[in-house]
Amino acid sequence: MLDRHVVLVGFMGCGKSTVGPLLAKRLGAQFIDMDQHIVRQAGRSIPEIFASEGEAGFRDRESDALRAILGLPPLVVAAGGGLIERTENRRLLREAARQIWLRVPIDQLLARVGADPNRPLLQNDPGFSRARKLYACREPLYAEADLHVDAARSPEQTVDTIIAALRAKRAGAQ
Ligand code: S3P
């Protein structure tokens, strides 16, 4: 049983949705993907939400989802890449979760995601110049996480690294 939520943060393509279920299984916890939760609640896809409500509408839904999820018994959570943009979300995460940043070099992230049509922020961005700027702005916010984990390798290797880092942290706290 987890004592706090474990929230995976990081840029699009860092592997939160793949690593999350594997990590949850290893920790004996339930897993929630925030994007999937939002899509279920809205009854619409993320591109549809962006198109009809704008990014601000999506961010409001994301903040509501965060508050609802943090009210549940401790879980492993995959956050959307922009969750950490709002100060209030970061405050809630600091209070109620152990945050893990899945760190992957920007070129590798962009090679993984390409111009994924399910990710509105990657559309109409030739050369990924907007995406690179976004990453540069967000990097210090991801770095507020409790643990920084090299997630450039396979999901299984990333899970092993996270488990070892959580153990080391726990041992250090005793
Ligand atoms: C976003 C990342 C996406 C999704 C939405 C916005 C972002 O999630 O929440 O498209 O602002 O970086 P992933 O990080 O799971 O791709």
Backbone and ligand atoms as CSV (ligand in chain L), in Angstrom:
chain,resi,resn,atom,element,x,y,z
A,1,MET,N,N,0.854,-1.211,0.000
A,1,MET,CA,C,0.000,0.000,0.000
A,1,MET,C,C,0.885,1.255,0.000
A,2,LEU,N,N,0.610,2.164,-0.914
A,2,LEU,CA,C,1.404,3.400,-0.993
A,2,LEU,C,C,1.009,4.327,0.158
A,3,ASP,N,N,1.954,5.130,0.618
A,3,ASP,CA,C,1.598,6.113,1.655
A,3,ASP,C,C,1.186,7.456,1.041
A,4,ARG,N,N,1.589,7.714,-0.196
A,4,ARG,CA,C,1.172,8.930,-0.920
A,4,ARG,C,C,0.984,8.557,-2.391
A,5,HIS,N,N,0.302,9.449,-3.121
A,5,HIS,CA,C,0.215,9.246,-4.573
A,5,HIS,C,C,1.602,9.322,-5.186
A,6,VAL,N,N,1.804,8.556,-6.246
A,6,VAL,CA,C,3.035,8.668,-7.029
A,6,VAL,C,C,2.612,9.223,-8.387
A,7,VAL,N,N,3.045,10.444,-8.710
A,7,VAL,CA,C,2.610,11.086,-9.954
A,7,VAL,C,C,3.804,11.214,-10.911
A,8,LEU,N,N,3.630,10.649,-12.092
A,8,LEU,CA,C,4.674,10.729,-13.118
A,8,LEU,C,C,4.456,12.001,-13.919
A,9,VAL,N,N,5.468,12.846,-13.961
A,9,VAL,CA,C,5.386,14.082,-14.743
A,9,VAL,C,C,6.484,14.067,-15.808
A,10,GLY,N,N,6.310,14.924,-16.799
A,10,GLY,CA,C,7.316,15.017,-17.857
A,10,GLY,C,C,6.647,15.365,-19.174
A,11,PHE,N,N,7.467,15.711,-20.149
A,11,PHE,CA,C,6.972,16.197,-21.439
A,11,PHE,C,C,6.298,15.065,-22.218
A,12,MET,N,N,5.471,15.447,-23.181
A,12,MET,CA,C,4.829,14.476,-24.085
A,12,MET,C,C,5.885,13.507,-24.623
A,13,GLY,N,N,5.555,12.211,-24.594
A,13,GLY,CA,C,6.461,11.221,-25.161
A,13,GLY,C,C,7.485,10.659,-24.188
A,14,CYS,N,N,7.454,11.109,-22.921
A,14,CYS,CA,C,8.495,10.619,-21.989
A,14,CYS,C,C,8.163,9.233,-21.453
A,15,GLY,N,N,6.929,8.739,-21.709
A,15,GLY,CA,C,6.619,7.348,-21.344
A,15,GLY,C,C,5.729,7.196,-20.114
A,16,LYS,N,N,5.085,8.302,-19.674
A,16,LYS,CA,C,4.262,8.231,-18.449
A,16,LYS,C,C,3.177,7.167,-18.541
A,17,SER,N,N,2.486,7.117,-19.708
A,17,SER,CA,C,1.345,6.186,-19.840
A,17,SER,C,C,1.789,4.738,-20.011
A,18,THR,N,N,3.026,4.514,-20.431
A,18,THR,CA,C,3.541,3.144,-20.576
A,18,THR,C,C,4.183,2.682,-19.275
A,19,VAL,N,N,4.974,3.577,-18.696
A,19,VAL,CA,C,5.680,3.238,-17.455
A,19,VAL,C,C,4.667,3.118,-16.298
A,20,GLY,N,N,3.651,3.990,-16.287
A,20,GLY,CA,C,2.701,4.050,-15.166
A,20,GLY,C,C,2.091,2.707,-14.784
A,21,PRO,N,N,1.463,1.976,-15.738
A,21,PRO,CA,C,0.836,0.704,-15.359
A,21,PRO,C,C,1.868,-0.329,-14.878
A,22,LEU,N,N,3.062,-0.325,-15.477
A,22,LEU,CA,C,4.104,-1.280,-15.058
A,22,LEU,C,C,4.555,-0.960,-13.634
A,23,LEU,N,N,4.710,0.338,-13.365
A,23,LEU,CA,C,5.137,0.761,-12.022
A,23,LEU,C,C,4.050,0.418,-10.990
A,24,ALA,N,N,2.785,0.685,-11.356
A,24,ALA,CA,C,1.678,0.405,-10.431
A,24,ALA,C,C,1.673,-1.081,-10.060
A,25,LYS,N,N,1.885,-1.929,-11.061
A,25,LYS,CA,C,1.887,-3.369,-10.815
A,25,LYS,C,C,3.006,-3.732,-9.828
A,26,ARG,N,N,4.191,-3.182,-10.062
A,26,ARG,CA,C,5.323,-3.484,-9.172
A,26,ARG,C,C,5.070,-2.979,-7.744
A,27,LEU,N,N,4.332,-1.868,-7.622
A,27,LEU,CA,C,4.079,-1.289,-6.297
A,27,LEU,C,C,2.793,-1.831,-5.677
A,28,GLY,N,N,2.068,-2.678,-6.424
A,28,GLY,CA,C,0.799,-3.228,-5.915
A,28,GLY,C,C,-0.262,-2.145,-5.762
A,29,ALA,N,N,-0.263,-1.168,-6.674
A,29,ALA,CA,C,-1.210,-0.043,-6.571
A,29,ALA,C,C,-2.068,0.030,-7.838
A,30,GLN,N,N,-3.131,0.838,-7.772
A,30,GLN,CA,C,-3.960,1.097,-8.951
A,30,GLN,C,C,-3.310,2.219,-9.765
A,31,PHE,N,N,-3.673,2.252,-11.075
A,31,PHE,CA,C,-3.109,3.262,-11.975
A,31,PHE,C,C,-4.220,4.100,-12.601
A,32,ILE,N,N,-3.991,5.403,-12.694
A,32,ILE,CA,C,-4.905,6.284,-13.449
A,32,ILE,C,C,-4.084,7.144,-14.404
A,33,ASP,N,N,-4.562,7.193,-15.647
A,33,ASP,CA,C,-3.970,8.089,-16.644
A,33,ASP,C,C,-4.865,9.334,-16.703
A,34,MET,N,N,-4.323,10.490,-16.384
A,34,MET,CA,C,-5.167,11.694,-16.286
A,34,MET,C,C,-5.847,12.043,-17.606
A,35,ASP,N,N,-5.111,11.904,-18.721
A,35,ASP,CA,C,-5.708,12.232,-20.016
A,35,ASP,C,C,-6.919,11.329,-20.299
A,36,GLN,N,N,-6.752,10.032,-19.998
A,36,GLN,CA,C,-7.880,9.101,-20.239
A,36,GLN,C,C,-9.055,9.438,-19.331
A,37,HIS,N,N,-8.751,9.822,-18.082
A,37,HIS,CA,C,-9.796,10.205,-17.127
A,37,HIS,C,C,-10.582,11.410,-17.676
A,38,ILE,N,N,-9.839,12.410,-18.193
A,38,ILE,CA,C,-10.484,13.627,-18.716
A,38,ILE,C,C,-11.360,13.286,-19.927
A,39,VAL,N,N,-10.838,12.428,-20.803
A,39,VAL,CA,C,-11.591,12.039,-22.005
A,39,VAL,C,C,-12.884,11.312,-21.607
A,40,ARG,N,N,-12.780,10.434,-20.606
A,40,ARG,CA,C,-13.971,9.701,-20.134
A,40,ARG,C,C,-14.994,10.671,-19.561
A,41,GLN,N,N,-14.534,11.599,-18.713
A,41,GLN,CA,C,-15.449,12.559,-18.077
A,41,GLN,C,C,-16.119,13.445,-19.119
A,42,ALA,N,N,-15.344,13.870,-20.134
A,42,ALA,CA,C,-15.859,14.829,-21.128
A,42,ALA,C,C,-16.677,14.135,-22.214
A,43,GLY,N,N,-16.434,12.834,-22.405
A,43,GLY,CA,C,-17.083,12.124,-23.507
A,43,GLY,C,C,-16.574,12.610,-24.857
A,44,ARG,N,N,-15.366,13.196,-24.867
A,44,ARG,CA,C,-14.779,13.725,-26.110
A,44,ARG,C,C,-13.276,13.517,-26.071
A,45,SER,N,N,-12.663,13.455,-27.246
A,45,SER,CA,C,-11.209,13.265,-27.311
A,45,SER,C,C,-10.485,14.568,-26.927
A,46,ILE,N,N,-9.191,14.473,-26.678
A,46,ILE,CA,C,-8.434,15.686,-26.327
A,46,ILE,C,C,-8.443,16.698,-27.479
A,47,PRO,N,N,-8.203,16.282,-28.737
A,47,PRO,CA,C,-8.301,17.286,-29.817
A,47,PRO,C,C,-9.693,17.940,-29.877
A,48,GLU,N,N,-10.759,17.167,-29.599
A,48,GLU,CA,C,-12.112,17.752,-29.616
A,48,GLU,C,C,-12.268,18.771,-28.482
A,49,ILE,N,N,-11.731,18.451,-27.306
A,49,ILE,CA,C,-11.834,19.401,-26.177
A,49,ILE,C,C,-11.077,20.695,-26.511
A,50,PHE,N,N,-9.854,20.554,-27.056
A,50,PHE,CA,C,-9.087,21.750,-27.434
A,50,PHE,C,C,-9.861,22.569,-28.472
A,51,ALA,N,N,-10.490,21.862,-29.445
A,51,ALA,CA,C,-11.182,22.584,-30.529
A,51,ALA,C,C,-12.403,23.325,-30.001
A,52,SER,N,N,-13.144,22.711,-29.052
A,52,SER,CA,C,-14.398,23.352,-28.641
A,52,SER,C,C,-14.232,24.257,-27.430
A,53,GLU,N,N,-13.255,23.960,-26.548
A,53,GLU,CA,C,-13.154,24.734,-25.299
A,53,GLU,C,C,-11.840,25.500,-25.206
A,54,GLY,N,N,-10.970,25.282,-26.182
A,54,GLY,CA,C,-9.656,25.936,-26.139
A,54,GLY,C,C,-8.737,25.257,-25.137
A,55,GLU,N,N,-7.474,25.676,-25.151
A,55,GLU,CA,C,-6.532,25.069,-24.195
A,55,GLU,C,C,-6.959,25.398,-22.761
A,56,ALA,N,N,-7.507,26.615,-22.540
A,56,ALA,CA,C,-7.903,27.000,-21.179
A,56,ALA,C,C,-8.978,26.049,-20.642
A,57,GLY,N,N,-9.921,25.665,-21.522
A,57,GLY,CA,C,-10.971,24.729,-21.103
A,57,GLY,C,C,-10.383,23.382,-20.720
A,58,PHE,N,N,-9.420,22.931,-21.525
A,58,PHE,CA,C,-8.758,21.656,-21.212
A,58,PHE,C,C,-8.023,21.767,-19.870
A,59,ARG,N,N,-7.332,22.896,-19.639
A,59,ARG,CA,C,-6.572,23.065,-18.388
A,59,ARG,C,C,-7.504,23.084,-17.172
A,60,ASP,N,N,-8.717,23.685,-17.347
A,60,ASP,CA,C,-9.671,23.661,-16.227
A,60,ASP,C,C,-10.086,22.225,-15.919
A,61,ARG,N,N,-10.352,21.468,-16.964
A,61,ARG,CA,C,-10.734,20.055,-16.771
A,61,ARG,C,C,-9.596,19.293,-16.094
A,62,GLU,N,N,-8.365,19.632,-16.501
A,62,GLU,CA,C,-7.194,18.940,-15.951
A,62,GLU,C,C,-7.054,19.243,-14.447
A,63,SER,N,N,-7.267,20.514,-14.074
A,63,SER,CA,C,-7.165,20.879,-12.653
A,63,SER,C,C,-8.268,20.189,-11.845
A,64,ASP,N,N,-9.490,20.129,-12.406
A,64,ASP,CA,C,-10.591,19.428,-11.717
A,64,ASP,C,C,-10.238,17.957,-11.533
A,65,ALA,N,N,-9.684,17.351,-12.597
A,65,ALA,CA,C,-9.331,15.926,-12.535
A,65,ALA,C,C,-8.266,15.699,-11.466
A,66,LEU,N,N,-7.306,16.608,-11.385
A,66,LEU,CA,C,-6.232,16.451,-10.388
A,66,LEU,C,C,-6.825,16.448,-8.980
A,67,ARG,N,N,-7.693,17.429,-8.698
A,67,ARG,CA,C,-8.277,17.502,-7.351
A,67,ARG,C,C,-9.057,16.227,-7.048
A,68,ALA,N,N,-9.832,15.735,-8.020
A,68,ALA,CA,C,-10.629,14.515,-7.799
A,68,ALA,C,C,-9.703,13.322,-7.543
A,69,ILE,N,N,-8.661,13.196,-8.330
A,69,ILE,CA,C,-7.766,12.032,-8.218
A,69,ILE,C,C,-6.988,12.072,-6.905
A,70,LEU,N,N,-6.541,13.260,-6.510
A,70,LEU,CA,C,-5.760,13.351,-5.265
A,70,LEU,C,C,-6.623,13.059,-4.037
A,71,GLY,N,N,-7.943,13.127,-4.209
A,71,GLY,CA,C,-8.859,12.804,-3.101
A,71,GLY,C,C,-9.066,11.308,-2.933
A,72,LEU,N,N,-8.574,10.515,-3.853
A,72,LEU,CA,C,-8.737,9.050,-3.780
A,72,LEU,C,C,-7.599,8.451,-2.942
A,73,PRO,N,N,-7.739,7.184,-2.505
A,73,PRO,CA,C,-6.611,6.536,-1.837
A,73,PRO,C,C,-5.400,6.518,-2.774
A,74,PRO,N,N,-4.168,6.462,-2.220
A,74,PRO,CA,C,-2.968,6.615,-3.041
A,74,PRO,C,C,-2.898,5.725,-4.285
A,75,LEU,N,N,-2.539,6.350,-5.387
A,75,LEU,CA,C,-2.507,5.720,-6.706
A,75,LEU,C,C,-1.195,6.057,-7.404
A,76,VAL,N,N,-0.931,5.341,-8.497
A,76,VAL,CA,C,0.096,5.771,-9.443
A,76,VAL,C,C,-0.645,6.534,-10.551
A,77,VAL,N,N,-0.191,7.751,-10.852
A,77,VAL,CA,C,-0.909,8.627,-11.788
A,77,VAL,C,C,0.042,9.064,-12.906
A,78,ALA,N,N,-0.421,8.967,-14.151
A,78,ALA,CA,C,0.307,9.565,-15.273
A,78,ALA,C,C,-0.322,10.933,-15.534
A,79,ALA,N,N,0.447,11.997,-15.331
A,79,ALA,CA,C,-0.073,13.355,-15.551
A,79,ALA,C,C,0.099,13.728,-17.016
A,80,GLY,N,N,-0.753,14.612,-17.517
A,80,GLY,CA,C,-0.519,15.181,-18.849
A,80,GLY,C,C,0.716,16.086,-18.759
A,81,GLY,N,N,1.382,16.275,-19.887
A,81,GLY,CA,C,2.639,17.017,-19.884
A,81,GLY,C,C,2.543,18.460,-19.412
A,82,GLY,N,N,1.328,19.054,-19.509
A,82,GLY,CA,C,1.192,20.466,-19.134
A,82,GLY,C,C,0.607,20.683,-17.752
A,83,LEU,N,N,0.360,19.605,-17.018
A,83,LEU,CA,C,-0.281,19.737,-15.695
A,83,LEU,C,C,0.495,20.681,-14.785
A,84,ILE,N,N,1.817,20.659,-14.890
A,84,ILE,CA,C,2.658,21.433,-13.956
A,84,ILE,C,C,2.699,22.918,-14.308
A,85,GLU,N,N,2.001,23.329,-15.371
A,85,GLU,CA,C,2.053,24.746,-15.744
A,85,GLU,C,C,1.362,25.631,-14.710
A,86,ARG,N,N,0.254,25.147,-14.134
A,86,ARG,CA,C,-0.482,25.992,-13.185
A,86,ARG,C,C,0.138,25.884,-11.790
A,87,THR,N,N,0.355,27.051,-11.191
A,87,THR,CA,C,0.951,27.109,-9.843
A,87,THR,C,C,0.131,26.291,-8.849
A,88,GLU,N,N,-1.196,26.414,-8.949
A,88,GLU,CA,C,-2.081,25.722,-8.005
A,88,GLU,C,C,-1.930,24.196,-8.137
A,89,ASN,N,N,-1.795,23.714,-9.367
A,89,ASN,CA,C,-1.598,22.261,-9.557
A,89,ASN,C,C,-0.287,21.825,-8.913
A,90,ARG,N,N,0.736,22.636,-9.080
A,90,ARG,CA,C,2.046,22.261,-8.495
A,90,ARG,C,C,1.966,22.261,-6.968
A,91,ARG,N,N,1.183,23.196,-6.415
A,91,ARG,CA,C,1.017,23.231,-4.944
A,91,ARG,C,C,0.314,21.954,-4.469
A,92,LEU,N,N,-0.763,21.575,-5.175
A,92,LEU,CA,C,-1.495,20.365,-4.799
A,92,LEU,C,C,-0.585,19.141,-4.890
A,93,LEU,N,N,0.215,19.077,-5.956
A,93,LEU,CA,C,1.120,17.932,-6.131
A,93,LEU,C,C,2.152,17.879,-5.004
A,94,ARG,N,N,2.694,19.043,-4.657
A,94,ARG,CA,C,3.704,19.082,-3.568
A,94,ARG,C,C,3.109,18.560,-2.280
A,95,GLU,N,N,1.834,18.938,-2.034
A,95,GLU,CA,C,1.193,18.563,-0.772
A,95,GLU,C,C,0.853,17.094,-0.706
A,96,ALA,N,N,0.363,16.531,-1.826
A,96,ALA,CA,C,-0.293,15.230,-1.737
A,96,ALA,C,C,0.399,14.106,-2.497
A,97,ALA,N,N,1.518,14.396,-3.148
A,97,ALA,CA,C,2.095,13.352,-4.018
A,97,ALA,C,C,3.609,13.336,-3.976
A,98,ARG,N,N,4.131,12.200,-4.340
A,98,ARG,CA,C,5.563,12.095,-4.634
A,98,ARG,C,C,5.651,12.209,-6.158
A,99,GLN,N,N,6.354,13.228,-6.650
A,99,GLN,CA,C,6.394,13.451,-8.099
A,99,GLN,C,C,7.680,12.889,-8.686
A,100,ILE,N,N,7.531,12.195,-9.783
A,100,ILE,CA,C,8.699,11.627,-10.457
A,100,ILE,C,C,8.759,12.187,-11.872
A,101,TRP,N,N,9.846,12.832,-12.188
A,101,TRP,CA,C,10.050,13.386,-13.542
A,101,TRP,C,C,10.733,12.331,-14.398
A,102,LEU,N,N,10.049,11.913,-15.453
A,102,LEU,CA,C,10.648,10.995,-16.429
A,102,LEU,C,C,11.407,11.859,-17.439
A,103,ARG,N,N,12.702,11.869,-17.264
A,103,ARG,CA,C,13.535,12.807,-18.022
A,103,ARG,C,C,14.094,12.137,-19.272
A,104,VAL,N,N,13.822,12.757,-20.423
A,104,VAL,CA,C,14.273,12.237,-21.721
A,104,VAL,C,C,14.745,13.451,-22.530
A,105,PRO,N,N,15.886,13.361,-23.217
A,105,PRO,CA,C,16.339,14.514,-24.016
A,105,PRO,C,C,15.285,14.921,-25.060
A,106,ILE,N,N,15.170,16.233,-25.280
A,106,ILE,CA,C,14.109,16.760,-26.143
A,106,ILE,C,C,14.126,16.138,-27.545
A,107,ASP,N,N,15.299,15.902,-28.123
A,107,ASP,CA,C,15.332,15.334,-29.481
A,107,ASP,C,C,14.732,13.934,-29.503
A,108,GLN,N,N,15.004,13.173,-28.444
A,108,GLN,CA,C,14.429,11.816,-28.361
A,108,GLN,C,C,12.907,11.879,-28.160
A,109,LEU,N,N,12.447,12.841,-27.357
A,109,LEU,CA,C,10.998,13.006,-27.149
A,109,LEU,C,C,10.304,13.305,-28.472
A,110,LEU,N,N,10.869,14.250,-29.223
A,110,LEU,CA,C,10.226,14.662,-30.474
A,110,LEU,C,C,10.259,13.533,-31.501
A,111,ALA,N,N,11.332,12.733,-31.483
A,111,ALA,CA,C,11.397,11.593,-32.399
A,111,ALA,C,C,10.334,10.556,-32.015
A,112,ARG,N,N,10.058,10.424,-30.720
A,112,ARG,CA,C,9.048,9.444,-30.278
A,112,ARG,C,C,7.637,9.884,-30.655
A,113,VAL,N,N,7.310,11.173,-30.445
A,113,VAL,CA,C,5.921,11.598,-30.633
A,113,VAL,C,C,5.598,12.034,-32.060
A,114,GLY,N,N,6.584,12.545,-32.813
A,114,GLY,CA,C,6.295,13.045,-34.153
A,114,GLY,C,C,5.202,14.098,-34.083
A,115,ALA,N,N,4.383,14.193,-35.116
A,115,ALA,CA,C,3.287,15.173,-35.115
A,115,ALA,C,C,1.987,14.454,-34.758
A,116,ASP,N,N,1.992,13.714,-33.648
A,116,ASP,CA,C,0.844,12.909,-33.208
A,116,ASP,C,C,-0.463,13.705,-33.288
A,117,PRO,N,N,-1.433,13.258,-34.100
A,117,PRO,CA,C,-2.683,14.016,-34.241
A,117,PRO,C,C,-3.497,14.082,-32.944
A,118,ASN,N,N,-3.188,13.192,-31.982
A,118,ASN,CA,C,-3.907,13.248,-30.702
A,118,ASN,C,C,-3.320,14.268,-29.740
A,119,ARG,N,N,-2.250,14.947,-30.164
A,119,ARG,CA,C,-1.615,15.929,-29.272
A,119,ARG,C,C,-1.682,17.299,-29.952
A,120,PRO,N,N,-2.737,18.092,-29.597
A,120,PRO,CA,C,-2.976,19.357,-30.300
A,120,PRO,C,C,-1.776,20.295,-30.267
A,121,LEU,N,N,-0.974,20.251,-29.195
A,121,LEU,CA,C,0.140,21.206,-29.102
A,121,LEU,C,C,1.269,20.882,-30.068
A,122,LEU,N,N,1.205,19.719,-30.721
A,122,LEU,CA,C,2.257,19.365,-31.683
A,122,LEU,C,C,1.828,19.608,-33.125
A,123,GLN,N,N,0.605,20.149,-33.304
A,123,GLN,CA,C,0.109,20.381,-34.667
A,123,GLN,C,C,0.639,21.708,-35.213
A,124,ASN,N,N,0.761,21.765,-36.533
A,124,ASN,CA,C,1.189,23.004,-37.218
A,124,ASN,C,C,2.442,23.605,-36.580
A,125,ASP,N,N,3.433,22.766,-36.388
A,125,ASP,CA,C,4.658,23.227,-35.721
A,125,ASP,C,C,5.877,22.695,-36.485
A,126,PRO,N,N,6.097,23.249,-37.701
A,126,PRO,CA,C,7.183,22.726,-38.524
A,126,PRO,C,C,8.525,22.869,-37.804
A,127,GLY,N,N,9.318,21.786,-37.833
A,127,GLY,CA,C,10.624,21.827,-37.148
A,127,GLY,C,C,10.508,21.785,-35.632
A,128,PHE,N,N,9.270,21.668,-35.120
A,128,PHE,CA,C,9.023,21.594,-33.667
A,128,PHE,C,C,9.584,22.801,-32.918
A,129,SER,N,N,9.572,23.973,-33.544
A,129,SER,CA,C,10.174,25.117,-32.846
A,129,SER,C,C,9.323,25.504,-31.628
A,130,ARG,N,N,7.989,25.435,-31.758
A,130,ARG,CA,C,7.134,25.762,-30.598
A,130,ARG,C,C,7.311,24.730,-29.491
A,131,ALA,N,N,7.370,23.453,-29.897
A,131,ALA,CA,C,7.505,22.385,-28.901
A,131,ALA,C,C,8.820,22.529,-28.125
A,132,ARG,N,N,9.885,22.893,-28.838
A,132,ARG,CA,C,11.180,23.073,-28.160
A,132,ARG,C,C,11.119,24.226,-27.155
A,133,LYS,N,N,10.444,25.317,-27.540
A,133,LYS,CA,C,10.316,26.474,-26.619
A,133,LYS,C,C,9.500,26.071,-25.383
A,134,LEU,N,N,8.418,25.313,-25.670
A,134,LEU,CA,C,7.548,24.861,-24.571
A,134,LEU,C,C,8.355,24.013,-23.588
A,135,TYR,N,N,9.177,23.121,-24.135
A,135,TYR,CA,C,9.989,22.253,-23.276
A,135,TYR,C,C,10.945,23.092,-22.421
A,136,ALA,N,N,11.559,24.089,-23.055
A,136,ALA,CA,C,12.514,24.944,-22.319
A,136,ALA,C,C,11.810,25.687,-21.178
A,137,CYS,N,N,10.582,26.153,-21.427
A,137,CYS,CA,C,9.830,26.855,-20.370
A,137,CYS,C,C,9.436,25.905,-19.247
A,138,ARG,N,N,9.099,24.678,-19.623
A,138,ARG,CA,C,8.588,23.747,-18.605
A,138,ARG,C,C,9.683,23.024,-17.828
A,139,GLU,N,N,10.875,22.952,-18.400
A,139,GLU,CA,C,11.922,22.128,-17.777
A,139,GLU,C,C,12.112,22.446,-16.280
A,140,PRO,N,N,12.203,23.749,-15.900
A,140,PRO,CA,C,12.382,24.035,-14.459
A,140,PRO,C,C,11.183,23.601,-13.611
A,141,LEU,N,N,10.004,23.520,-14.235
A,141,LEU,CA,C,8.807,23.105,-13.474
A,141,LEU,C,C,8.824,21.589,-13.262
A,142,TYR,N,N,9.212,20.844,-14.312
A,142,TYR,CA,C,9.369,19.389,-14.136
A,142,TYR,C,C,10.432,19.111,-13.072
A,143,ALA,N,N,11.466,19.979,-13.064
A,143,ALA,CA,C,12.596,19.760,-12.133
A,143,ALA,C,C,12.197,19.959,-10.678
A,144,GLU,N,N,10.972,20.504,-10.427
A,144,GLU,CA,C,10.498,20.611,-9.043
A,144,GLU,C,C,10.123,19.245,-8.470
A,145,ALA,N,N,10.096,18.218,-9.322
A,145,ALA,CA,C,9.709,16.868,-8.869
A,145,ALA,C,C,10.684,16.353,-7.809
A,146,ASP,N,N,10.187,15.434,-6.975
A,146,ASP,CA,C,11.015,14.876,-5.891
A,146,ASP,C,C,12.129,13.993,-6.438
A,147,LEU,N,N,11.830,13.306,-7.526
A,147,LEU,CA,C,12.825,12.392,-8.111
A,147,LEU,C,C,12.957,12.683,-9.591
A,148,HIS,N,N,14.184,12.703,-10.086
A,148,HIS,CA,C,14.447,12.854,-11.523
A,148,HIS,C,C,14.975,11.505,-12.005
A,149,VAL,N,N,14.296,10.918,-12.979
A,149,VAL,CA,C,14.686,9.578,-13.416
A,149,VAL,C,C,15.007,9.598,-14.905
A,150,ASP,N,N,16.132,8.977,-15.253
A,150,ASP,CA,C,16.511,8.867,-16.663
A,150,ASP,C,C,15.542,7.887,-17.338
A,151,ALA,N,N,14.689,8.403,-18.227
A,151,ALA,CA,C,13.676,7.555,-18.862
A,151,ALA,C,C,13.958,7.396,-20.356
A,152,ALA,N,N,15.231,7.510,-20.722
A,152,ALA,CA,C,15.581,7.409,-22.146
A,152,ALA,C,C,15.668,5.951,-22.594
A,153,ARG,N,N,15.662,5.017,-21.636
A,153,ARG,CA,C,15.791,3.599,-22.005
A,153,ARG,C,C,14.409,2.936,-22.060
A,154,SER,N,N,14.368,1.589,-21.952
A,154,SER,CA,C,13.077,0.905,-22.119
A,154,SER,C,C,12.175,1.185,-20.906
A,155,PRO,N,N,10.840,1.006,-21.065
A,155,PRO,CA,C,9.937,1.216,-19.929
A,155,PRO,C,C,10.306,0.318,-18.740
A,156,GLU,N,N,10.709,-0.927,-19.006
A,156,GLU,CA,C,11.050,-1.852,-17.913
A,156,GLU,C,C,12.270,-1.335,-17.152
A,157,GLN,N,N,13.272,-0.852,-17.909
A,157,GLN,CA,C,14.485,-0.318,-17.251
A,157,GLN,C,C,14.133,0.941,-16.446
A,158,THR,N,N,13.219,1.727,-17.000
A,158,THR,CA,C,12.808,2.948,-16.287
A,158,THR,C,C,12.119,2.587,-14.977
A,159,VAL,N,N,11.251,1.550,-15.020
A,159,VAL,CA,C,10.570,1.129,-13.788
A,159,VAL,C,C,11.594,0.654,-12.763
A,160,ASP,N,N,12.584,-0.137,-13.198
A,160,ASP,CA,C,13.634,-0.593,-12.265
A,160,ASP,C,C,14.339,0.605,-11.632
A,161,THR,N,N,14.644,1.604,-12.453
A,161,THR,CA,C,15.328,2.805,-11.936
A,161,THR,C,C,14.452,3.520,-10.904
A,162,ILE,N,N,13.147,3.619,-11.199
A,162,ILE,CA,C,12.239,4.316,-10.264
A,162,ILE,C,C,12.171,3.556,-8.935
A,163,ILE,N,N,12.018,2.233,-9.015
A,163,ILE,CA,C,11.895,1.434,-7.779
A,163,ILE,C,C,13.168,1.611,-6.937
A,164,ALA,N,N,14.326,1.547,-7.602
A,164,ALA,CA,C,15.590,1.704,-6.867
A,164,ALA,C,C,15.671,3.104,-6.245
A,165,ALA,N,N,15.242,4.121,-6.994
A,165,ALA,CA,C,15.309,5.499,-6.477
A,165,ALA,C,C,14.343,5.687,-5.303
A,166,LEU,N,N,13.148,5.082,-5.380
A,166,LEU,CA,C,12.183,5.193,-4.271
A,166,LEU,C,C,12.743,4.518,-3.027
A,167,ARG,N,N,13.371,3.340,-3.223
A,167,ARG,CA,C,13.968,2.620,-2.078
A,167,ARG,C,C,15.078,3.444,-1.445
A,168,ALA,N,N,15.937,4.005,-2.305
A,168,ALA,CA,C,17.069,4.791,-1.787
A,168,ALA,C,C,16.541,6.004,-1.005
A,169,LYS,N,N,15.478,6.605,-1.537
A,169,LYS,CA,C,14.908,7.776,-0.879
A,169,LYS,C,C,14.356,7.385,0.492
A,170,ARG,N,N,13.644,6.231,0.512
A,170,ARG,CA,C,13.054,5.771,1.772
A,170,ARG,C,C,14.165,5.468,2.792
A,171,ALA,N,N,15.233,4.785,2.304
A,171,ALA,CA,C,16.349,4.433,3.208
A,171,ALA,C,C,16.982,5.720,3.750
A,172,GLY,N,N,17.112,6.725,2.871
A,172,GLY,CA,C,17.719,8.000,3.283
A,172,GLY,C,C,16.878,8.730,4.302
A,173,ALA,N,N,15.555,8.516,4.232
A,173,ALA,CA,C,14.638,9.222,5.142
A,173,ALA,C,C,14.604,8.575,6.523
A,174,GLN,N,N,15.116,7.326,6.643
A,174,GLN,CA,C,15.022,6.622,7.941
A,174,GLN,C,C,16.181,6.975,8.858
L,1,S3P,C1,C,-0.263,18.106,-23.154
L,1,S3P,C2,C,0.105,16.800,-23.054
L,1,S3P,C3,C,-0.814,15.688,-23.330
L,1,S3P,C4,C,-2.264,16.139,-23.123
L,1,S3P,C5,C,-2.559,17.385,-23.902
L,1,S3P,C6,C,-1.643,18.543,-23.493
L,1,S3P,C7,C,0.744,19.156,-22.856
L,1,S3P,O1,O,-0.523,14.593,-22.473
L,1,S3P,O2,O,-2.521,16.345,-21.753
L,1,S3P,O3,O,-2.415,17.094,-25.265
L,1,S3P,O4,O,0.355,20.316,-22.598
L,1,S3P,O5,O,1.958,18.825,-22.836
L,1,S3P,P1,P,0.802,13.646,-22.640
L,1,S3P,O6,O,1.921,14.335,-21.920
L,1,S3P,O7,O,0.390,12.392,-21.973
L,1,S3P,O8,O,1.046,13.514,-24.093
